[in-house]
């Protein structure tokens, strides 16, 4: 039987990559899923892959996005069981090049957005005894030169995960995170802004650093996000699960 029959989920950054894979797995397992993202074409394309997926154009770190996203899920289905904070932002900036604008952009998406969306969703998650899964990164713990803002924002998200887990445990709302390693997606180009040559060099270096000798694919991470959201994992909270081919070792 599907694990998520009658469950309702929100997945931010659901138009591509890990978010799209998570939404697909949830829908295939019986959930109805609202995906969000900034690019209308990507959201429309992802939503068209399964009748249980609905799209909603929203910037996860934008003003008012949290309230309108939750309101849309409630308007469609009347409840909310699962929140997946997947949308992420990052840019390569060595310390000497750090700017307030760059820092703000990263933290707005990676820290403020998940916090405000979790807050907006909380009354509904409490009612459903639901689950929050945050998407972190190996870089929250593994230092890589030039990525201080991104890495620190993901470390902040991991600590938010632990604190929320303690706060919400009396309400039987579970909070966990998956710390992903390098995954094949458009993140390096679309979000990090690297050129094709830079991307090729980065990928080759990462493969050398990963004990299993390959970069991940979105489905590698998505299956663990779905596993943590599963009501059957009802004694798991406050955990950060590394899914990175051993990259963090």
Buried (B, 14 or more C-beta within 10 A) or exposed (E): EEBBEEBBBBBBBBBBBBBBBBBBBBBEBBBBBBBBBBEEEBBEBBBEEBEBBBBBBBBBBBEEBBBEBBEBBBEEBEBBBBBBBBBBBBBBBEEEEEEEEBBEBBBBBBBBBBBBBBEBBBEBBBEBBBBBBBBBBBBBBBEBEEBBBBBBBBBBBBEBBBEBBEEBEEEBBBBBBBBBBBBBBEBBEEBBEBEEEBBEEBBEEBBEBBEEEEBBBBEBBBBBBBBBBBBEBEEBBBBBBBBBBEBBE
